[in-house]
Amino acid sequence: MKKAIFPGTFDPFTLGHLDILNRSTLIFDEIIIGIGINGDKRTMFNIDQRIEMIESIIKDNPKVSVQSYDGLTIDFCKKVGANFIVRGVRNTGDFEFEKAIARTNRMLSEIETIFLLTSAKSSFISSSIVRELISNNGKYNKLVPKSISKILSDNHPK
C-alpha cells in the first residue's frame, strides 16, 4: 500500500492545495494531510479551525485524512508508516526551496518526495494571498473550496 503525507500549514487550504490533493489520490492508496505545527510561524487560523476546514472537503473521501503534527515531517511519516511526501510546486522558486528539503529528507530517511506541478488555473494561488484578501475584506471565495468559503464567510464577510 502506498501511503503519502501531504504536509503544510494550510492557513487556509486553497484550491491549489485541493488540486494537488485530488491528483495525489490518483497515485497513492492513502494520503494524510499533515498540518505542521510551527511555533515560530504566525497563523490566521488555529489548528482546530484548519482541521475543520480541511475535514469539510475530505469527509467523503475514504483515502484521505487530516492530522496535526509537531516536529520533523520525516518523523511524522515514520510514525504513521508513510514512505512518500507530496509537495506542490508552482514555480522555479518553489522547486529550488522544495528540492533542498527533499534532498535533506532523503539523506536522513528512506522517504521519497514526489513533486506535482500545480495546474495553470491554480498556480497563482497561495494561502498568503487568501489571508491578505480575508484581512482586507477582499473576494477570496474563488480561491478556496466552496465548503471552506462557507466556513470563512461565517466569520469573514467577502
Secondary structure, 3 states (H helix, E strand, C coil): CCEEEEEECCCCCCHHHHHHHHHHCCCCCEEEEEEEECCCCCCCCCHHHHHHHHHHHHCCCCCEEEEEEECCHHHHHHHHCCCEEEEEECCHHHHHHHHHHHHHHHHHCCCEEEEEECCHHHCCCCHHHHHHHHHCCCCCCCCCCHHHHHHHHHHCCC
